[in-house]
C-alpha cells in the first residue's frame, strides 16, 4: 500500500516495516503470500478500535463477495495462546461480510506482529478507509499512550494527524460519560463537545444543545452564559446580501463550526472561512477531507 495524502499517517506498509503487507515478515514455516484459512479459525481483534459497523454496508459487501469473491486478503497474526488459530489485524469488514456470504474460508496474509503493531495498524486502517467515531478514535490514541508509552507527538506521526488534533481528541475523554455517549451516537459533534470540556454544568448544557439543535458557535456562547440562555437571534441579511446568501452562510457555518462569508457578484465570487486557532484549522481540514 502506498502512502497517500496528508492525513493517512505512516500507512499500513510503513507500520509493517516500510514494506508492503505482502512482503512483511511471516512466522517461521508460514508462506509469505496469501492463503485460504477457514473462517472459524480467524478471531476478531479485541482491541479493534471500531465498535460499530454499519450493517447495510456489511450486507452490500457480502453481496459483492458472493458474486466476485474476496478480492483483497485480510491481515492476521497467530492468535496468542491459541495454536493453529489466527487473530484479525486488518479487514474485519471483509471477515464479517464473508461470514454473512456463507464462505467457509477466505484469503489471508499471516504476519508475526506484536500488540503495539496490531493496534497501530488497526487505527490507521480505520482512519484511512472510514473515519472512526470521535470517542473510538480518542480511546485508540489513549490506548497507544497508556499501554505502549507513546507520546502525543508519536501518536500524531503514526496516524497522520497534528499534535493539537490528538490533544483535542484526548480532551474529549475528560467529559462525563453521558456526553461521550452523545458523541458516540452522533447526537453532537466534537466541536460542540470541546466547548463543554471542563464546564461544571457540562451535561445540562449538552442536553440543551441537543434539544435546541444549536450550532458550535451558539454552543460556545451557551457555555459562557450558562443553561437556559436565550436562543440566539435569527441572523439578518447583511447589507447588499440577499436572504438566500445569508442563509447559505449560516448553513455552512453550522456544518464547519466557523464563521463563513460569501461574496457573490453575478455568479462569481469568493468564499471565506475564518479561524482563530490552529486547532480550528486542523478540525476544518479534517471535516473537508473526510471520506476523500
C-alpha positions in Angstrom: 0.0 0.0 0.0 1.4 3.4 -1.0 1.1 6.3 1.4 -1.3 8.9 0.1 -2.3 12.5 1.0 -1.6 14.1 4.4 -3.9 12.6 7.0 -3.3 9.0 6.1 -0.5 8.6 8.6 2.5 6.5 8.0 0.3 4.0 6.2 0.0 0.3 6.8 3.1 -0.5 4.7 5.2 1.8 6.9 3.8 0.2 10.1 4.9 -3.2 8.7 8.5 -2.0 8.4 8.5 0.2 5.3 7.4 -2.8 3.2 4.2 -3.9 1.5 2.0 -6.2 3.6 2.8 -9.0 1.2 6.5 -8.6 1.9 6.3 -8.2 5.7 8.0 -11.0 7.8 5.9 -14.1 8.1 6.1 -16.5 11.1 8.6 -19.4 10.8 7.2 -22.1 8.5 4.5 -19.8 7.0 4.2 -18.8 3.4 4.7 -15.0 2.7 1.7 -15.0 0.2 -2.0 -15.0 0.9 -3.6 -18.4 1.6 -7.0 -19.7 2.3 -7.8 -20.0 6.0 -11.0 -21.5 7.4 -13.1 -18.6 8.8 -13.8 -20.4 12.0 -10.1 -20.3 12.8 -10.0 -16.5 12.5 -11.0 -14.4 15.5 -11.7 -10.7 15.8 -9.2 -8.5 17.5 -10.5 -7.5 21.0 -8.5 -4.2 20.6 -10.3 -3.3 17.3 -10.9 0.5 17.6 -14.2 0.4 15.8 -17.1 -0.8 17.9 -19.9 0.0 15.5 -20.2 -1.4 12.0 -22.9 -0.3 9.5 -24.9 -3.5 8.8 -26.1 -2.1 5.5 -22.6 -1.7 4.3 -21.7 -5.2 5.5 -24.7 -6.6 3.6 -23.6 -4.8 0.4 -20.1 -6.2 0.7 -21.5 -9.7 1.4 -23.4 -9.5 -1.9 -20.3 -8.5 -3.7 -18.3 -11.3 -2.2 -21.0 -13.8 -3.2 -20.6 -12.6 -6.8 -16.9 -11.9 -7.1 -15.3 -13.5 -4.0 -12.9 -11.8 -1.6 -10.7 -9.6 -3.8 -8.3 -8.4 -1.0 -7.0 -10.7 1.7 -7.3 -9.9 5.3 -4.2 -9.4 7.5 -3.9 -11.8 10.5 -1.4 -12.9 13.1 -1.1 -16.2 15.0 -3.7 -15.9 17.8 -1.9 -15.5 21.2 -2.4 -18.6 23.3 -4.4 -20.4 20.5 -2.1 -22.6 18.5 -3.2 -23.1 14.9 -5.7 -20.2 15.0 -5.5 -16.6 14.0 -6.4 -13.1 15.1 -7.5 -10.4 12.7 -5.3 -7.4 12.4 -6.9 -5.6 9.4 -10.0 -6.4 7.4 -12.8 -7.0 9.9 -15.5 -5.8 7.4 -14.4 -8.4 4.9 -14.3 -11.1 7.6 -17.8 -10.2 8.7 -19.2 -10.0 5.2 -17.5 -13.3 4.2 -19.3 -15.0 7.1 -22.6 -13.4 6.0 -21.9 -14.5 2.5 -21.6 -18.1 3.7 -17.9 -18.6 2.9 -16.1 -21.4 4.7 -12.6 -20.0 4.1 -11.1 -16.7 3.0 -7.7 -15.4 1.8 -5.4 -14.1 4.5 -1.8 -12.8 4.9 -0.3 -14.2 8.1 2.3 -11.9 9.8 4.1 -12.1 13.1 3.2 -8.8 14.7 3.4 -7.6 18.3 0.5 -6.0 20.2 1.6 -2.4 19.5 1.9 -3.0 15.8 -1.6 -4.6 15.8 -3.2 -1.7 17.5 -1.4 0.9 15.3 -2.4 -0.9 12.1 -6.0 -1.2 13.2 -6.2 2.5 14.0 -4.6 3.6 10.7 -6.7 1.2 8.6 -9.9 2.7 10.1 -8.7 6.3 9.8 -7.7 5.7 6.1 -10.8 3.9 5.0 -13.6 5.4 7.1 -13.5 7.8 10.0 -13.7 6.4 13.4 -16.3 7.7 15.8 -14.7 10.6 17.8 -14.8 8.6 21.0 -13.5 5.4 19.4 -10.6 7.5 17.9 -9.9 9.1 21.3 -9.8 5.8 23.1 -7.5 4.4 20.5 -5.0 7.2 21.0 -5.2 6.8 24.8 -4.5 3.1 24.4 -1.4 3.7 22.4 -0.2 6.1 25.1 -1.2 4.1 28.2 -0.2 0.6 27.0 2.8 1.3 24.9 4.2 4.6 26.2 3.6 6.6 23.1 3.7 10.4 23.4 1.1 12.7 21.8 3.7 13.6 19.2 4.5 10.0 18.3 0.8 9.1 18.1 0.2 12.1 15.7 3.0 10.8 13.4 1.6 7.3 13.4 -1.9 8.4 12.4 -1.1 11.4 10.3 -2.9 13.9 12.4 -1.5 17.1 14.0 -0.5 17.0 17.7 -3.2 19.6 18.5 -5.7 17.2 16.9 -4.6 14.3 19.0 -4.6 16.5 22.2 -8.2 17.7 21.4 -9.3 14.2 20.9 -7.9 13.1 24.2 -9.6 16.1 25.9 -13.0 14.6 24.9 -12.4 11.7 27.3 -12.5 14.1 30.2 -16.1 14.8 29.5 -18.9 13.0 31.5 -19.9 9.5 30.2 -23.3 10.9 29.2 -21.7 13.4 26.8 -19.3 10.8 25.5 -22.5 8.7 24.7 -24.0 11.7 22.8 -20.8 11.8 20.7 -20.8 8.1 20.1 -24.4 8.2 19.0 -23.8 11.2 16.7 -26.1 13.4 18.6 -23.5 16.1 18.8 -20.1 16.8 17.1 -16.6 17.0 18.6 -16.8 20.8 18.0 -19.9 21.0 20.3 -18.3 18.8 22.9 -15.0 20.7 23.1 -16.9 23.8 24.0 -18.1 22.0 27.1 -14.8 20.5 28.3 -14.2 21.4 31.9 -17.6 23.2 32.4 -19.2 22.4 35.8 -22.7 22.1 34.1 -21.5 20.2 31.0 -24.2 17.6 31.0 -27.1 20.1 31.4 -25.5 22.2 28.6 -25.1 19.2 26.3 -28.8 18.3 26.8 -29.8 21.9 26.0 -27.6 21.9 22.9 -29.3 18.8 21.6 -32.8 19.9 22.5 -32.3 23.3 20.8 -30.2 22.0 17.9 -27.5 24.6 18.5 -24.5 25.0 16.2 -21.0 25.2 17.5 -20.8 29.0 17.8 -24.1 29.0 19.7 -22.8 26.2 22.0 -19.7 28.2 22.8 -21.9 31.2 23.7 -24.1 29.0 25.8 -21.1 27.6 27.7 -20.2 31.2 28.6 -23.7 32.2 29.6 -24.9 29.0 31.3 -28.0 26.8 30.9 -31.3 28.3 29.7 -29.7 31.2 28.0 -31.9 32.9 25.5 -31.8 31.4 22.0 -29.6 33.2 19.5 -31.4 35.8 17.5 -32.0 34.8 13.9 -29.4 36.2 11.6 -30.4 39.0 9.3 -29.0 39.6 5.9 -26.0 41.9 5.8 -26.3 45.0 3.6 -26.0 44.0 0.0 -26.8 40.3 0.6 -30.0 38.6 -0.2 -31.7 36.2 2.2 -30.6 33.1 0.4 -26.9 34.0 0.5 -27.2 34.8 4.3 -29.0 31.5 4.9 -26.3 29.7 3.0 -23.6 31.4 5.1 -25.4 30.2 8.3 -25.8 26.7 7.0 -22.1 26.4 6.1 -21.0 28.0 9.4 -23.1 25.4 11.3 -21.5 22.5 9.3 -18.0 23.8 9.6 -18.2 25.3 13.1 -16.5 28.5 11.9 -17.7 31.9 10.6 -18.3 31.9 6.8 -18.7 34.8 4.4 -19.9 34.6 0.8 -19.3 37.4 -1.6 -21.1 36.9 -4.9 -21.3 39.1 -7.9 -23.2 37.7 -10.9 -22.4 34.0 -10.1 -18.7 34.7 -9.5 -17.4 35.4 -6.0 -15.4 34.3 -3.0 -16.0 32.0 0.0 -14.1 33.0 3.1 -13.8 30.7 6.2 -12.3 32.4 9.3 -10.4 30.6 12.1 -8.7 31.9 15.2 -6.6 28.9 16.3 -4.5 26.1 14.7 -6.9 23.7 16.4 -9.8 25.1 14.5 -7.9 25.0 11.2 -6.9 21.3 11.9 -10.6 20.5 12.6 -11.6 22.3 9.4 -9.1 20.3 7.3 -10.4 17.1 8.8 -14.0 17.9 8.0 -13.2 19.0 4.4 -11.1 15.9 3.7 -13.3 13.3 5.4 -14.1 10.5 3.1 -11.8 11.9 0.5 
